[in-house]
Amino acid sequence: MRTACFTIKNGPMNGGYDMRILAMHDFADDCLHPEDDNAWFVSEQGVFALVADGCSEPYFGKQFMYPGGLTGGQKVVRTIRQAFSSANPEDDLGDVVIRANEEIWNIQQKHRGNEVHRDDPATLANASFSCLKFDRKARIMEVIWGADVFTIWVTRSGKVNIVGGDNRDAEMERERRYVELVADAHSDHEKEKAAQKRYWLEEFPRLKRKHDNVEYSILNGSLDVATHWHREVVKEPIDFIVVVSDGAWIPMEDWGKNPVKAKYFVQLLKNGGGWDSALPWIREQQNHGLTNQRVKRPEAAGLAIFAE
């Protein structure tokens, strides 16, 4: 796990507070990442922040590798970070997201040509995301998110707010179909391998075409990203905010909407040792009672921001 801890003095949060930031990226056991690769970003002045969770294409077999040894998912995440790092503080949050999305398409088309199609999400590398903008003058926070990156914030009055996981039905349908195919193999190793191959080559792309950019928004270069993203403006002063990928959050049966667990989680971050305490607790929650989890330790990224 790679972590970072830093403070932005007199940042824009709540109109002008010091912003203490705890960041984390925990890589899956079988995942190789360059040393400078992180799935989180905070701009120098603290105006913009984000977490993005990349997903590569194809989903079975040999992946296309971009220059520098990057997978498609890593390239998408890096492109999003670059778009935000070049944004001006006065830029509209939605405009920055759209610019990032456009560049994601340009890069995929440049390197993969006619293998990718803008209207077919099953051919495109992509990322779930949640991005923030803190407006000092207006004393507000704005958040735009798509799919299964979760954003949790606690206001000064103690109210817990949780958004994200908007692809829950899509994820559960994909999970059900995977379990059905593997179960039909009746523990026969060769049949099970064939079932997995069928899922990744046929069923997964079919279900992605059914759901992606139709029921929820991901960043993949498609034209209609702004149609399906979610956007919220928070006017109440915020005590702290946490943004996490699904790999750093509680299992699908809770789907991140349990305020008691959310509050305990953010208190661990704030007072109990940061990510060194919070992430092991999350891993316990993920592993408790789960029988179908295909990745024992999924990749996880998180960002915690405290107003001080």
C-alpha positions as CSV (number, residue, x, y, z in Angstrom):
1,M,0.0,0.0,0.0
2,R,1.3,3.4,-0.9
3,T,0.2,6.3,1.2
4,A,0.7,10.1,1.3
5,C,-0.2,12.6,4.0
6,F,0.0,16.4,3.5
7,T,-1.7,19.6,4.4
8,I,-2.8,22.5,2.2
9,K,-2.7,25.6,4.3
10,N,-5.7,28.0,4.0
11,G,-7.3,25.8,1.3
12,P,-10.7,26.5,-0.3
13,M,-12.7,24.0,1.8
14,N,-15.6,25.7,3.6
15,G,-14.4,29.1,2.4
16,G,-10.8,28.9,3.8
17,Y,-9.6,26.0,6.1
18,D,-6.4,24.0,6.3
19,M,-7.0,20.8,4.5
20,R,-5.3,17.7,5.9
21,I,-5.2,15.0,3.3
22,L,-4.6,11.3,3.6
23,A,-4.3,9.4,0.3
24,M,-3.9,5.7,-0.4
25,H,-3.4,3.3,-3.3
26,D,-3.3,-0.4,-2.6
27,F,-2.5,-2.5,-5.6
28,A,-3.9,-6.0,-6.2
29,D,-1.5,-8.9,-5.8
30,D,-1.4,-9.6,-9.5
31,C,-1.2,-5.9,-10.7
32,L,1.9,-4.1,-11.8
33,H,2.0,-0.4,-11.6
34,P,4.7,2.2,-12.4
35,E,6.0,4.0,-9.3
36,D,4.3,7.3,-10.1
37,D,0.9,5.7,-10.8
38,N,-1.8,6.7,-8.4
39,A,-5.6,6.5,-8.7
40,W,-6.1,9.7,-6.7
41,F,-5.3,13.4,-7.4
42,V,-5.5,16.6,-5.4
43,S,-4.6,19.9,-7.2
44,E,-1.9,22.1,-5.7
45,Q,-4.3,24.7,-4.3
46,G,-6.8,22.1,-3.1
47,V,-9.5,23.2,-5.5
48,F,-9.9,19.8,-7.3
49,A,-9.7,16.3,-6.0
50,L,-10.6,12.9,-7.4
51,V,-10.4,9.1,-7.2
52,A,-10.7,7.1,-10.4
53,D,-10.9,3.3,-10.8
54,G,-9.7,2.1,-14.2
55,C,-10.8,-1.0,-16.1
56,S,-8.9,-2.3,-19.1
57,E,-10.1,-3.9,-22.3
58,P,-10.1,-6.7,-23.4
59,Y,-11.4,-8.5,-20.3
60,F,-10.0,-11.9,-21.3
61,G,-6.7,-12.8,-22.9
62,K,-3.8,-10.5,-23.8
63,Q,-4.4,-6.9,-23.0
64,F,-3.3,-4.0,-25.2
65,M,-0.4,-2.3,-23.5
66,Y,0.1,1.5,-24.0
67,P,3.5,3.2,-24.1
68,G,5.2,3.0,-20.8
69,G,3.8,-0.4,-20.0
70,L,0.4,0.9,-19.0
71,T,-2.8,-1.1,-19.3
72,G,-5.9,0.6,-20.7
73,G,-7.4,1.2,-17.2
74,Q,-4.1,2.7,-16.0
75,K,-3.9,5.0,-19.1
76,V,-7.5,6.2,-18.6
77,V,-6.8,7.0,-14.9
78,R,-3.6,8.8,-15.9
79,T,-5.4,10.8,-18.5
80,I,-8.1,11.9,-16.0
81,R,-5.3,13.1,-13.6
82,Q,-3.6,15.0,-16.3
83,A,-6.8,16.8,-17.3
84,F,-7.4,17.9,-13.7
85,S,-3.8,18.9,-13.2
86,S,-4.0,21.3,-16.2
87,A,-7.4,22.8,-15.1
88,N,-7.6,26.3,-13.9
89,P,-9.2,27.0,-10.5
90,E,-12.1,28.9,-12.1
91,D,-13.0,26.1,-14.5
92,D,-16.4,24.5,-14.2
93,L,-16.1,20.9,-12.7
94,G,-18.2,19.4,-15.4
95,D,-16.2,21.0,-18.2
96,V,-13.0,19.5,-16.8
97,V,-14.7,16.0,-16.7
98,I,-15.8,16.4,-20.3
99,R,-12.3,17.4,-21.4
100,A,-10.9,14.4,-19.6
101,N,-13.5,12.1,-21.3
102,E,-12.7,13.6,-24.7
103,E,-9.0,13.0,-24.3
104,I,-9.7,9.4,-23.2
105,W,-11.3,8.8,-26.5
106,N,-8.5,10.5,-28.5
107,I,-5.9,8.4,-26.9
108,Q,-7.7,5.1,-27.4
109,Q,-8.4,5.9,-31.0
110,K,-4.8,7.0,-31.6
111,H,-3.3,3.8,-30.3
112,R,-6.0,1.2,-31.1
113,G,-7.6,2.6,-34.3
114,N,-10.6,0.6,-35.5
115,E,-10.5,-1.8,-32.6
116,V,-12.4,0.8,-30.5
117,H,-15.9,2.2,-31.2
118,R,-17.2,5.2,-29.4
119,D,-20.8,3.9,-29.3
120,D,-19.7,0.4,-28.0
121,P,-18.5,0.5,-24.4
122,A,-17.4,-3.1,-24.5
123,T,-14.5,-2.1,-26.7
124,L,-13.3,0.8,-24.5
125,A,-11.1,1.0,-21.5
126,N,-12.8,3.1,-18.8
127,A,-12.9,4.4,-15.3
128,S,-15.5,4.8,-12.5
129,F,-14.9,8.1,-10.8
130,S,-15.8,10.7,-8.3
131,C,-14.3,14.2,-8.5
132,L,-14.7,17.3,-6.2
133,K,-14.4,21.0,-6.5
134,F,-14.1,23.3,-3.5
135,D,-15.3,26.9,-4.2
136,R,-13.7,29.3,-1.7
137,K,-15.9,32.3,-2.6
138,A,-19.2,30.4,-2.7
139,R,-18.3,28.2,0.3
140,I,-19.6,25.1,-1.4
141,M,-18.3,21.7,-2.5
142,E,-19.4,20.2,-5.8
143,V,-19.2,16.5,-6.5
144,I,-19.7,14.6,-9.8
145,W,-19.5,10.9,-9.8
146,G,-20.2,7.8,-12.0
147,A,-20.5,4.1,-11.1
148,D,-18.8,2.5,-8.1
149,V,-16.5,5.1,-6.6
150,F,-18.1,6.1,-3.3
151,T,-18.1,9.6,-1.7
152,I,-18.8,10.0,2.0
153,W,-19.0,13.3,3.8
154,V,-19.9,14.3,7.3
155,T,-21.2,17.8,7.9
156,R,-20.3,20.0,10.9
157,S,-23.8,19.1,12.2
158,G,-22.9,15.4,12.2
159,K,-25.0,14.3,9.2
160,V,-23.5,11.4,7.2
161,N,-24.0,11.5,3.4
162,I,-23.1,8.7,1.0
163,V,-23.3,8.7,-2.8
164,G,-22.0,6.2,-5.4
165,G,-22.6,2.6,-6.3
166,D,-25.1,3.6,-8.9
167,N,-24.3,0.6,-11.0
168,R,-25.4,-1.8,-8.3
169,D,-28.1,-3.5,-10.5
170,A,-25.6,-3.9,-13.3
171,E,-22.9,-5.3,-11.1
172,M,-25.3,-7.8,-9.5
173,E,-26.6,-8.9,-12.9
174,R,-23.0,-9.6,-14.0
175,E,-22.2,-11.4,-10.8
176,R,-25.3,-13.6,-11.1
177,R,-24.4,-14.5,-14.6
178,Y,-20.8,-15.4,-13.7
179,V,-22.0,-17.6,-10.9
180,E,-24.6,-19.3,-13.1
181,L,-22.0,-20.2,-15.7
182,V,-19.4,-21.5,-13.2
183,A,-22.1,-23.5,-11.3
184,D,-23.1,-25.2,-14.6
185,A,-19.5,-26.5,-14.8
186,H,-20.2,-28.7,-11.7
187,S,-16.6,-28.3,-10.4
188,D,-15.1,-29.8,-13.6
189,H,-11.9,-27.8,-14.0
190,E,-11.8,-27.7,-17.8
191,K,-15.5,-26.8,-18.0
192,E,-15.0,-24.1,-15.4
193,K,-12.2,-22.6,-17.4
194,A,-14.4,-22.7,-20.5
195,A,-17.2,-21.1,-18.6
196,Q,-15.0,-18.3,-17.4
197,K,-13.7,-17.7,-20.9
198,R,-17.3,-17.5,-22.2
199,Y,-18.2,-15.0,-19.5
200,W,-15.3,-12.6,-20.2
201,L,-15.5,-12.9,-24.0
202,E,-19.3,-13.0,-24.5
203,E,-21.4,-12.3,-21.5
204,F,-19.4,-9.5,-19.9
205,P,-19.2,-7.4,-23.1
206,R,-22.9,-8.0,-23.7
207,L,-23.9,-6.8,-20.2
208,K,-21.6,-3.8,-20.5
209,R,-23.3,-2.8,-23.8
210,K,-26.6,-3.2,-21.9
211,H,-25.7,-1.0,-19.0
212,D,-22.6,1.3,-19.5
213,N,-23.5,4.9,-20.4
214,V,-27.2,3.9,-20.4
215,E,-28.0,3.4,-16.8
216,Y,-24.9,5.0,-15.2
217,S,-21.9,7.0,-16.3
218,I,-18.3,6.0,-16.6
219,L,-15.4,7.8,-18.3
220,N,-14.6,5.9,-21.5
221,G,-14.7,8.5,-24.3
222,S,-18.3,8.0,-25.2
223,L,-20.3,11.0,-26.3
224,D,-23.0,11.0,-23.7
225,V,-21.0,11.0,-20.4
226,A,-22.8,14.1,-19.1
227,T,-26.2,12.6,-19.7
228,H,-25.8,10.0,-17.0
229,W,-23.4,11.3,-14.4
230,H,-24.6,12.4,-11.0
231,R,-23.9,15.9,-9.7
232,E,-24.5,17.4,-6.3
233,V,-23.7,20.8,-4.7
234,V,-23.1,20.7,-0.9
235,K,-23.7,24.1,0.8
236,E,-23.4,23.0,4.4
237,P,-19.9,23.2,6.0
238,I,-18.1,19.8,5.9
239,D,-16.1,18.3,8.7
240,F,-14.4,15.7,6.5
241,I,-14.9,13.9,3.2
242,V,-13.7,10.5,2.0
243,V,-13.6,9.2,-1.6
244,V,-12.9,5.5,-2.2
245,S,-13.0,3.0,-5.0
246,D,-15.2,0.0,-4.6
247,G,-12.0,-2.0,-3.7
248,A,-11.7,0.1,-0.5
249,W,-15.3,-0.1,0.6
250,I,-17.8,-2.6,2.1
251,P,-19.3,-5.5,0.3
252,M,-22.0,-5.4,-2.3
253,E,-24.8,-6.5,0.0
254,D,-24.3,-3.3,2.0
255,W,-23.4,-1.4,-1.2
256,G,-21.9,1.4,0.8
257,K,-25.1,2.8,2.0
258,N,-24.8,1.8,5.7
259,P,-24.3,5.1,7.6
260,V,-23.2,3.4,10.8
261,K,-20.3,1.6,9.1
262,A,-19.5,4.7,7.1
263,K,-19.2,6.8,10.3
264,Y,-17.0,4.2,12.0
265,F,-14.8,4.0,8.9
266,V,-14.2,7.7,8.7
267,Q,-13.6,7.9,12.4
268,L,-10.9,5.2,12.0
269,L,-9.3,7.4,9.3
270,K,-9.5,10.6,11.4
271,N,-8.6,9.3,14.9
272,G,-7.5,5.7,14.6
273,G,-4.3,5.7,12.5
274,G,-5.4,6.7,9.0
275,W,-5.4,4.2,6.2
276,D,-3.2,1.8,8.2
277,S,-6.2,1.2,10.4
278,A,-9.1,1.9,8.1
279,L,-8.1,-0.3,5.2
280,P,-7.5,-3.6,7.2
281,W,-11.0,-3.0,8.7
282,I,-12.4,-2.7,5.2
283,R,-10.6,-5.9,4.2
284,E,-12.2,-7.7,7.1
285,Q,-15.7,-6.5,6.0
286,Q,-15.0,-7.6,2.4
287,N,-13.8,-11.1,3.4
288,H,-16.5,-11.8,6.0
289,G,-19.0,-14.4,4.7
290,L,-18.2,-13.9,1.0
291,T,-18.1,-17.0,-1.1
292,N,-18.0,-15.6,-4.7
293,Q,-15.4,-12.9,-4.4
294,R,-13.0,-13.5,-7.4
295,V,-10.2,-11.3,-6.1
296,K,-9.1,-11.8,-2.5
297,R,-7.5,-8.4,-2.2
298,P,-8.9,-6.1,-4.8
299,E,-7.1,-2.9,-5.9
300,A,-8.2,0.0,-3.8
301,A,-7.7,3.8,-3.8
302,G,-8.9,6.4,-1.3
303,L,-8.7,10.0,-0.4
304,A,-9.6,11.5,2.9
305,I,-9.8,15.3,3.4
306,F,-10.3,16.9,6.8
307,A,-11.1,20.6,7.4
308,E,-8.9,21.9,10.3
